[in-house]
Amino acid sequence: MRSIKEKLSLLAIVGLVLMGGFKLSAQSKVEYKKPLSEFNEAPKGAIYTDVNKTPEERTQDLLEHLTFDELLTLFGGYKHFHIAGVPRLGLRPLTMADAGQGIRSVPKTRIKATSYPSTVALAATWNPEVANLMGTSLGNECRLWGVDILLGPGINMQRLSVSGRNFEYMGEDPLLTSKMVVEYVKGVQSKNVIATAKHFIGNDQEFCRHISDSHIDERTLREIYFPAWKAVIQEGGLKGIMAGNNACNGIHGSMDEQYLQNVVREEWGFTGITMTDWQNTNYFPKSQYLFLNSGMSLLMPNNESFMKFLTGHLKQYPHKKDEVIEILKQKVYSNLLPVFESGLYDMPLTDKTLESELPNNKVNARTVAEEAITLLKNEDNILPLSRKSKVLLMGEVKERHSGFGSGFVRGYDHVSYADGLASQGNKLTVSPDFNEEQIKNADVIIYNLNILGSEGKDIPFEEGRNNEIAKVAAINPNVVVVINAANGLPMPWLEDVKGVLWCYFLGQERGNALANVMYGKVNPSGKLPFTLEEDFADSCDPDFNHIGGKPFWDGDNTKYKNYWLQNGEEVRASQQFRDNIRPFQLIPINYDEGVFMGYRWWDKTGSPIYFPFGHGLSYTNFQYEDIKISKENISGDEELVVSFTLKNTGKVTGKEVVQLYIADKESSVERPVKELKHFEKVELKARGSKTVSFTIKKQDLAFWDEQIAGWKVEPGEFEILIGSSSRDIRLNKSFSYE
């Protein structure tokens, strides 16, 4: 990587080409780090320092005072995780930090940052209010530690159960992801922090992620992969987007005018920052010209490759300098507007008063974890545990609290599973080793199982410690398996154990949350945001990562970058890769399943699964009854209200996620068996009841018609399906659209 000095030299060259001689002023050795209100040297007549002006007015005014080299600087990153300041105009640098489940780090700062549950765990709460709570809490920590731009959340779809970054995303359904991410982003941005949703678009697996090309048809994009992005822009007020590492339909995501400019900005009205991921600017040195019209506004971590292109371009076409300046102004406007909207230039770098909120943030992290824990199996009511029970904790007793890569958050004051369980039960034994005598003597065995989740590598669908679980269950069947994972795995032991808890990655408060659920202080209410299949070979794309007939699990750019770019540096690509992939060749990933992803695929094929999308048990029981609809026939834009009664028939308070699916009984195109259109998390006391209502709108019935390039609803019969999961339908009612 070039030094800052070398980068500035490039800036100077470009400035000279454009301006016929220009003194570089975008950076100085002294950075301005105070609020604009304390800056007294603004140009005469400038209004960008005036907090009484609108963000639009301030941004437009500031553009008029920026020199060319300052514009170019603000089109690229600075010191790896910053947007540069402009000291002569009183602009301080802006700081970025990963990621969606907490602050990974802040450059040159030692921080005490909460490790929250992973965002897939957040999705498992099926509770938008909890998403807002987590976002607000995380936003406070960003302000405390001087993070202006949070590089999260991730909202790619869980297309496959083996994707390494599933833990950073929100599951397999576009509606669930939409509802959760909107509230999460509202929470983060309520604290004057810019949230950055990632990775747009089709970056749904880690396999050769920088050089893969997701082939996705328009209908599938519109129905499955676009909805969460549209919702978080239009309903959540999102101010930042990070492009995917991958290409989509032949064009790299960071250079894609069709999607970033035409769809995101023009069709959906997005006005904020669009940034590249950190390797994207380096992979396509001969395509840098595409950045000009792509809708991309910020090249991270720097724009050196672009500056090389621009220098040559303007030497060859000096008459285009005015056009380039206007393009840069548009891009920098997109970067500065959300900064003024958020008031970032008007506030101090940090707010140390918020350190007093850290204890509350721990409570919030625990709340999210408690609502996320998903009870998959509870035979003979083995849970909740009695405080008098002799409990053996074994297996991988050091549980994983976070996935790895940019989504890893170290946290502090960790409460392990062993610590949490010991605080509530006085007969806990912890043993990582297989001890037959201990197993026999235990009333309940908690077997802890970890499945790694990580950026840069997909996760094989493998057995792990299945053999040991089966051996334990053969000695003592009172086994509860606790799984810390965001990826699927074979479960040949499932019929032999009595309980299964899916815990995702629960963050630093995991031990308290698990103990509260296992001992009954908290009634579990999490629901799976994805399907758990029996065999990955039955999935929609089991060969997605095959090279030369064999799987290639890496997405780490060090495993192929130098070979692929032919840049003369050390080649580390494997023989398998070099034998089958040519330099500069994009690797296609064909989304041939179309809209049939996730439970839509499993409903269509009927292939065996362990647990369905939306599944999750409780320590109480819920009864659904008395479904009613306001109309049996609707037309045009008419709406239909469906209501039913939900009863808690058990002896303890509990929360149920009621799910409404729609089935189109006859269509001119193949449609999923059913699709989630509404849900609500309802808390009821023992023997309590509530009338639950949903309003069905025309859009709930629509599919994307590629012939007309728009949404279409066909006349005919539709069925409302209401239940506790995608496979546990309790009520149904039909109506007609005319």
Stockholm file with secondary structure:
# STOCKHOLM 1.0

chainA/1-738         MRSIKEKLSLLAIVGLVLMGGFKLSAQSKVEYKKPLSEFNEAPKGAIYTDVNKTPEERTQDLLEHLTFDELLTLFGGYKHFHIAGVPRLGLRPLTMADAGQGIRSVPKTRIKATSYPSTVALAATWNPEVANLMGTSLGNECRLWGVDILLGPGINMQRLSVSGRNFEYMGEDPLLTSKMVVEYVKGVQSKNVIATAKHFIGNDQEFCRHISDSHIDERTLREIYFPAWKAVIQEGGLKGIMAGNNACNGIHGSMDEQYLQNVVREEWGFTGITMTDWQNTNYFPKSQYLFLNSGMSLLMPNNESFMKFLTGHLKQYPHKKDEVIEILKQKVYSNLLPVFESGLYDMPLTDKTLESELPNNKVNARTVAEEAITLLKNEDNILPLSRKSKVLLMGEVKERHSGFGSGFVRGYDHVSYADGLASQGNKLTVSPDFNEEQIKNADVIIYNLNILGSEGKDIPFEEGRNNEIAKVAAINPNVVVVINAANGLPMPWLEDVKGVLWCYFLGQERGNALANVMYGKVNPSGKLPFTLEEDFADSCDPDFNHIGGKPFWDGDNTKYKNYWLQNGEEVRASQQFRDNIRPFQLIPINYDEGVFMGYRWWDKTGSPIYFPFGHGLSYTNFQYEDIKISKENISGDEELVVSFTLKNTGKVTGKEVVQLYIADKESSVERPVKELKHFEKVELKARGSKTVSFTIKKQDLAFWDEQIAGWKVEPGEFEILIGSSSRDIRLNKSFSYE
#=GR chainA/1-738 SS CCCHHHHHHHHHHHHHHHHSSCCCCSCCSSCCCSCGGGCCCCCTTCCTTCTTSCHHHHHHHHHHHCCHHHHHHTTBEETTTEECCBGGGTBCCEEEECCTTSCCCBTTBCCCCCCCCCHHHHHHTTCHHHHHHHHHHHHHHHHHHTCSEECCCBCCCCCSTTCTTGGGSCCSCHHHHHHHHHHHHHHHHTTTCEEEEEEETTCCCCTTTTTEEEECCHHHIIIIISHHHHHHHHTTCCCEEEECSSEETTEEGGGCIIIIIIIIIIITCCCSEEECCTTGGGSCGGGGGGGGGSSCCBBSSCCHHHHHHHHHHHHHCGGGHHHHHHHHHHHHHHHHHHHHHHTGGGSCSCCGGGGGGHHHHHHHHHHHHHHHCEEEEEGGGCCSCCTTSCEEEEESCSCCCSCBSTTCCCCSSCCCHHHHHHTTCSCEEECSSCCHHHHHHCSEEEEEEECCCBTTBCCCCCCTTHHHHHHHHHHCSCEEEEEECSSCCCCTTGGGCSEEEECCCCCTTHHHHHHHHHTTSSCCCCCCSSCEESCGGGSSCTTTTEETTEECCBCCGGGTHHHHHTCSSCCCCCHHHHHHCCTTCCEEEECTTTTCCTHHHHHHHCCCEEECTTCCBCSSCEEEEEEEESCSEECTTCCEEEEEEEEECSSSCEEEEEEEEEEESSCSSCCCSCEEEEEEEEEECTTCEEEEEEEECGGGGCEEETTTTEEECCSEEEEEEEEEETTEEEEEEEEEEC
#=GC SS_cons         CCCHHHHHHHHHHHHHHHHSSCCCCSCCSSCCCSCGGGCCCCCTTCCTTCTTSCHHHHHHHHHHHCCHHHHHHTTBEETTTEECCBGGGTBCCEEEECCTTSCCCBTTBCCCCCCCCCHHHHHHTTCHHHHHHHHHHHHHHHHHHTCSEECCCBCCCCCSTTCTTGGGSCCSCHHHHHHHHHHHHHHHHTTTCEEEEEEETTCCCCTTTTTEEEECCHHHIIIIISHHHHHHHHTTCCCEEEECSSEETTEEGGGCIIIIIIIIIIITCCCSEEECCTTGGGSCGGGGGGGGGSSCCBBSSCCHHHHHHHHHHHHHCGGGHHHHHHHHHHHHHHHHHHHHHHTGGGSCSCCGGGGGGHHHHHHHHHHHHHHHCEEEEEGGGCCSCCTTSCEEEEESCSCCCSCBSTTCCCCSSCCCHHHHHHTTCSCEEECSSCCHHHHHHCSEEEEEEECCCBTTBCCCCCCTTHHHHHHHHHHCSCEEEEEECSSCCCCTTGGGCSEEEECCCCCTTHHHHHHHHHTTSSCCCCCCSSCEESCGGGSSCTTTTEETTEECCBCCGGGTHHHHHTCSSCCCCCHHHHHHCCTTCCEEEECTTTTCCTHHHHHHHCCCEEECTTCCBCSSCEEEEEEEESCSEECTTCCEEEEEEEEECSSSCEEEEEEEEEEESSCSSCCCSCEEEEEEEEEECTTCEEEEEEEECGGGGCEEETTTTEEECCSEEEEEEEEEETTEEEEEEEEEEC
//
